């Protein structure tokens, strides 16, 4: 079982599944669209702090996810069949 709900990013023409701090650290070592963005640098710092035991896994993973989102790397999954049905019911109620 993974430490987090996995997220998918699209980096350097390939899809990567990020489900742990180790996965996030590996992804941060790859070339990003903007290597010097403050959010990416903060994610690197938070991951390093986490690996040293000075920061929670959740905070470090959240920093990584925020950096990936800011650079447009997060892949959106299509809604599940159940969610599509729920959306239909919600629309009928409006």
TAVEN-V101816 format. One record per residue. RES is the residue in one letter. SS is DSSP state (2 for helix, 1 for strand, 0 for the rest). PHI is phi as a letter, one per 40 degrees, with the letter a starting at -180 (NA if undefined). NEAR is the number of other C-alpha atoms within 8 Angstrom. Layout:
<<RES/SS/PHI/NEAR> <RES/SS/PHI/NEAR>>
This chain:
<<X/0/NA/2> <X/0/c/7> <X/0/c/6> <X/0/b/6> <X/0/c/6> <X/0/c/9> <X/1/b/9> <X/1/b/11> <X/1/b/12> <X/1/b/11> <X/1/b/11> <X/0/f/6> <X/0/g/5> <X/1/a/6> <X/1/c/8> <X/1/b/9> <X/1/c/9> <X/1/b/10> <X/0/b/12> <X/0/a/11> <X/2/c/10> <X/2/c/6> <X/2/c/10> <X/2/c/13> <X/2/c/10> <X/2/c/8> <X/2/c/8> <X/2/c/10> <X/0/c/6> <X/0/c/7> <X/0/c/8> <X/0/b/8> <X/0/d/5> <X/0/b/6> <X/0/c/8> <X/0/b/6> <X/0/c/7> <X/2/d/6> <X/2/c/10> <X/2/c/13> <X/2/c/10> <X/2/c/9> <X/2/c/13> <X/2/c/11> <X/2/c/8> <X/2/c/12> <X/2/c/14> <X/2/c/8> <X/2/c/10> <X/2/c/12> <X/2/c/8> <X/0/c/7> <X/0/g/7> <X/0/b/7> <X/0/a/11> <X/0/c/8> <X/2/c/8> <X/2/c/6> <X/2/c/9> <X/2/c/14> <X/2/c/13> <X/2/c/8> <X/2/c/12> <X/2/c/13> <X/2/c/9> <X/2/c/9> <X/2/c/11> <X/2/c/12> <X/2/c/9> <X/2/c/8> <X/0/c/8> <X/0/g/6> <X/0/c/10> <X/1/c/11> <X/0/c/8> <X/0/c/5> <X/0/c/4> <X/0/c/4> <X/0/c/6> <X/0/c/6> <X/2/c/6> <X/2/c/6> <X/2/c/8> <X/2/c/9> <X/2/c/8> <X/2/c/8> <X/2/c/8> <X/2/c/8> <X/2/c/8> <X/2/c/8> <X/2/c/7> <X/2/c/6> <X/2/c/5> <X/0/c/4>>
